[in-house]
Amino acid sequence: MSKIIGNPLPNMPWQDKPEGNRDPMWRFDRNPIVTRHNLEGSRSVLNSAVIPYGDGYIGVFRVDSLEMIPGVHVGRSKDGINWEIEPEQIKFINEYGDMAKFSYGFDPRVCYIEDRYYVTWCNVINGEGSTVGAAYTYDFKTFHQLPNVYPLYNRNAVLFPKKINGRFALLNRPTSRGHCVGGNIYYSESPDMEFWGHHRMVIGTTSGWQGTKIGAGPIPIETDEGWLMFYHGVTQMASGMMYSIGAAILDKDEPWKALYRTKAMIMGPEAPYERSGDCNNVVFPCAALADSETGRIAIYYGAADTVLGLAFCEVNEIIDYIKKNSY
């Protein structure tokens, strides 16, 4: 029996698997849970971060404006399903000058480590390209920006929820100049969230649904089998790129070593709101909630680069699926 290591989360969103469904992951029947109608003046609300906070949930949401410029906003919810998103974008306090350049950002992740919440995102610098932005907050009201993690070009930055061998640990995807060109999942570490090194490749592209590029998704979930990492895989179709969800189990003490990874996708675009939108055929996992008592996992994912959906799985079943469908 696989076990989630961490705190219980008895009030997390959950819906039992529909009768007759044999898939390892299933969709919430009220999807999409967040759309542009959650915030006046938005074109879409998509790849967003969610984390337990107080007696409910808080998150950093990607909101694309009617000008089609992405920004990051704080969102709050009592149940993790019904969300209120603040109309003003996060204003980062920059104490590092040019080392923390910021034009606009998207695809955030949020991770609690020791005494504060860290936010990472794809940080776009006008006229130059994208890198990894990072900041911390104690209260989701004041955000202190840290120096950009890498030189250009990098994205999909996902922190581990605890230090590994005494250091902060980060999954990321070096890429090429342009729009998301290529990329494998790498591991990097830092003593202080400012200086990063010891870069190692974790897993690379293979074929089929993950043959074009891959990128880390939610904050990894610690289990007694290792770190459970959900990720997205991309393949080039005749109609454009298709994004699907896969998963891997990483070594607990040396997370740059993948013990298992899925050959077959766990979930691909199927529902109408995943098939059709600003970017067709996309399911993009970006946040996860996990309950150590029941083994339940809830995955928040962007759908068709337009809305936010919710899916569910159970730790025993998903780990068993990864092992049975691994390279």
C-alpha positions in Angstrom: 0.0 0.0 0.0 1.6 3.3 -1.1 1.3 6.2 1.3 1.5 9.9 1.0 3.9 11.5 3.4 2.5 14.8 4.8 -0.3 16.4 6.5 -3.9 15.2 6.3 -6.2 17.4 4.2 -9.7 16.2 5.0 -11.5 19.1 3.4 -9.8 18.9 0.0 -12.0 18.7 -3.2 -12.9 15.2 -4.1 -15.3 13.2 -6.2 -15.3 9.4 -6.4 -14.4 7.6 -9.6 -17.5 7.1 -11.8 -18.8 3.6 -11.9 -17.3 1.7 -14.9 -14.5 4.2 -15.3 -11.2 2.3 -15.7 -8.8 5.2 -16.2 -6.2 6.0 -13.5 -7.4 9.7 -13.4 -10.9 11.1 -13.8 -12.4 14.5 -14.4 -14.6 16.5 -12.0 -18.1 16.5 -13.4 -18.5 20.2 -12.8 -15.5 21.2 -15.0 -14.4 23.8 -15.8 -14.2 25.2 -12.3 -12.7 28.6 -13.3 -13.3 30.6 -16.5 -13.0 34.1 -17.7 -16.3 34.9 -15.9 -14.5 34.6 -12.6 -12.8 37.9 -13.2 -14.2 40.8 -15.2 -11.9 42.0 -18.0 -10.2 38.7 -18.5 -9.9 36.7 -21.7 -9.0 33.4 -20.0 -8.0 32.0 -16.6 -5.8 28.9 -16.9 -2.5 27.3 -15.7 -2.7 28.3 -12.0 -1.3 27.3 -8.6 -3.3 26.2 -5.5 -2.3 25.5 -2.0 -4.0 25.0 1.4 -4.1 28.2 3.5 -5.9 28.8 6.7 -9.3 27.1 6.8 -9.4 27.0 3.0 -7.3 27.5 -0.1 -5.3 30.2 -1.8 -3.6 30.4 -5.1 -1.8 32.4 -7.8 -3.8 32.4 -11.0 -2.7 33.0 -14.5 -5.1 35.5 -16.0 -4.9 36.6 -19.7 -6.4 40.0 -20.2 -8.6 41.1 -23.1 -5.4 42.5 -24.5 -4.0 38.9 -24.5 -1.3 39.8 -22.0 -0.8 37.3 -19.2 -0.6 38.3 -15.5 -0.6 36.6 -12.1 -3.4 37.3 -9.5 -4.1 36.0 -6.1 -7.3 33.8 -5.7 -9.1 32.6 -2.6 -11.5 29.7 -2.0 -13.1 28.0 1.0 -13.6 24.6 -0.8 -11.0 24.6 -3.6 -13.7 24.7 -6.2 -15.4 28.1 -6.0 -12.9 30.9 -6.4 -12.7 34.6 -6.0 -9.8 36.2 -7.9 -8.4 39.6 -7.0 -8.8 42.1 -9.9 -5.3 43.6 -9.3 -2.2 41.8 -10.5 0.4 40.9 -7.9 2.9 43.8 -7.5 6.3 42.2 -6.7 8.7 44.2 -4.6 12.0 44.1 -6.4 15.1 44.7 -4.3 17.5 43.4 -6.9 17.2 45.8 -9.8 18.2 44.3 -13.2 18.7 40.8 -11.6 14.9 40.6 -11.1 13.6 42.1 -14.4 9.9 41.6 -14.9 7.7 42.5 -17.8 4.9 40.0 -17.4 4.6 36.5 -16.0 2.5 33.3 -16.4 2.1 29.6 -15.4 2.9 30.1 -11.7 3.5 27.5 -9.0 3.3 27.9 -5.2 5.2 25.9 -2.7 5.4 26.2 1.1 8.9 25.6 2.5 9.8 26.0 6.2 8.3 29.4 7.1 7.1 31.0 3.9 5.4 30.5 0.5 7.5 30.6 -2.6 6.1 31.5 -6.0 7.8 30.6 -9.2 6.7 31.5 -12.7 7.7 31.9 -16.3 9.1 35.4 -16.2 9.0 37.2 -19.5 11.4 40.1 -20.2 10.3 42.2 -23.1 12.7 42.1 -26.0 14.7 39.3 -24.5 12.7 36.2 -23.8 11.6 34.1 -20.8 13.4 32.9 -17.7 12.3 31.7 -14.2 11.0 34.3 -11.8 10.8 33.6 -8.1 9.4 35.4 -5.1 8.3 34.7 -1.5 5.4 35.8 0.6 4.2 35.2 4.2 0.6 36.4 3.7 -0.2 36.6 0.0 -0.4 40.4 0.3 3.2 41.4 0.1 5.5 39.5 -2.4 9.3 39.9 -2.4 10.9 39.1 -5.7 14.2 37.2 -5.8 16.8 37.4 -8.6 15.7 35.5 -11.7 16.8 31.9 -11.3 18.5 31.5 -14.7 19.7 33.4 -17.7 17.5 33.1 -20.7 15.9 30.7 -21.6 14.0 28.5 -19.1 10.5 27.8 -17.8 8.3 25.3 -16.0 10.0 25.9 -12.6 8.6 23.7 -9.8 10.1 23.6 -6.3 10.2 20.5 -4.0 8.2 21.1 -0.8 11.3 20.4 1.4 15.0 20.8 1.1 16.9 17.9 -0.4 20.1 17.2 1.4 20.0 20.6 3.0 19.4 22.5 -0.3 16.4 24.0 -2.1 15.5 21.8 -5.1 13.9 22.9 -8.4 12.6 21.1 -11.5 12.9 23.2 -14.6 13.1 23.1 -18.4 15.9 24.8 -20.3 14.5 25.8 -23.7 15.5 27.6 -26.9 14.7 31.1 -28.0 11.2 31.3 -29.3 7.9 29.9 -28.2 8.5 26.8 -26.0 10.9 25.2 -28.4 12.0 21.8 -27.2 13.0 20.8 -23.7 13.6 18.1 -21.1 13.1 18.2 -17.3 16.1 19.2 -15.3 16.9 19.3 -11.6 18.8 22.2 -9.9 19.7 23.0 -6.3 20.5 26.1 -4.3 21.7 26.9 -0.7 19.7 30.1 -0.6 17.1 30.4 -3.4 19.5 32.8 -5.2 22.5 30.9 -6.5 21.6 27.8 -8.5 23.8 24.9 -9.7 24.4 21.2 -9.8 22.1 20.9 -12.8 21.1 17.4 -13.8 18.7 16.0 -16.4 15.9 14.0 -14.8 14.0 12.7 -17.8 13.9 13.6 -21.5 11.5 13.3 -24.4 10.8 9.9 -25.8 8.2 9.3 -28.5 4.5 9.7 -29.1 2.6 11.9 -26.7 5.8 13.0 -25.1 8.1 13.1 -28.1 8.3 16.9 -28.7 8.9 18.3 -25.2 8.1 17.7 -21.6 7.8 19.9 -18.5 7.2 19.5 -14.7 3.7 20.1 -13.5 2.5 20.4 -9.8 4.8 20.5 -6.8 6.0 16.9 -6.3 4.2 14.8 -3.8 6.3 12.9 -1.2 5.3 9.2 -0.9 6.9 6.2 0.7 7.8 5.0 -2.8 9.6 8.3 -3.7 8.6 11.6 -5.1 5.4 11.4 -7.3 5.9 13.9 -10.1 3.1 14.7 -12.6 4.3 16.3 -15.8 3.0 17.3 -19.2 4.1 15.8 -22.5 3.7 17.4 -25.9 3.5 15.9 -29.4 3.1 17.6 -32.7 -0.1 16.8 -34.4 -1.3 17.8 -37.9 -3.6 20.4 -36.2 -0.9 21.7 -33.8 0.7 20.6 -30.5 -1.2 18.3 -28.1 -0.5 18.4 -24.3 -1.2 15.4 -22.1 -0.5 14.3 -18.5 2.1 11.7 -17.5 3.8 10.9 -14.2 7.1 9.6 -12.8 8.4 8.4 -9.5 11.7 10.0 -8.5 14.2 8.7 -6.0 13.5 10.2 -2.5 17.1 11.2 -1.7 18.4 11.8 -5.3 15.3 13.2 -7.1 17.3 13.6 -10.3 17.1 9.9 -10.7 13.8 8.6 -12.1 12.8 5.2 -10.9 9.7 4.9 -13.1 7.9 7.0 -15.7 4.8 6.5 -17.7 5.0 5.1 -21.3 1.3 5.7 -21.8 -0.3 9.0 -21.0 -2.5 9.2 -17.8 -4.9 11.7 -19.3 -5.1 13.5 -22.6 -7.4 16.2 -24.0 -10.9 14.6 -24.5 -13.6 16.9 -23.1 -14.9 19.8 -25.3 -13.3 22.4 -23.0 -9.9 20.7 -23.4 -10.3 20.2 -27.2 -11.3 23.7 -28.1 -10.0 27.0 -26.9 -7.2 29.5 -27.3 -4.8 26.6 -27.8 -6.7 23.5 -28.8 -6.0 20.0 -27.3 -4.3 20.9 -24.0 -4.4 19.5 -20.5 -1.6 21.1 -18.5 -1.2 20.0 -14.9 -0.1 22.8 -12.6 -1.1 22.1 -9.0 -2.0 19.2 -6.7 -3.6 18.7 -3.3 -2.9 15.4 -1.4 -4.5 13.9 1.7 -2.1 11.6 3.6 -5.0 9.9 5.4 -7.0 8.7 2.5 -4.4 8.8 -0.3 -6.6 11.1 -2.4 -5.0 13.5 -4.9 -6.7 16.4 -6.7 -5.0 17.8 -9.8 -5.7 21.3 -11.1 -5.0 21.7 -14.8 -5.3 24.2 -17.5 -7.6 23.2 -20.4 -7.1 24.5 -24.0 -5.2 27.5 -22.5 -8.6 29.0 -21.7 -10.1 27.6 -18.4 -9.1 25.6 -15.3 -10.2 22.1 -14.7 -10.0 19.6 -11.8 -9.2 15.9 -11.9 -8.7 13.2 -9.3 -6.7 10.1 -8.7 -5.7 7.8 -5.8 -2.1 7.3 -4.7 -2.2 3.5 -4.7 -3.8 3.3 -8.2 -1.6 6.0 -9.8 1.7 4.5 -8.5 0.6 1.1 -9.6 -0.3 2.4 -13.0 3.1 4.2 -13.3 5.0 1.0 -12.4 3.0 -1.2 -14.8 3.3 1.3 -17.7 6.9 2.4 -17.2 9.9 2.3 -19.6 
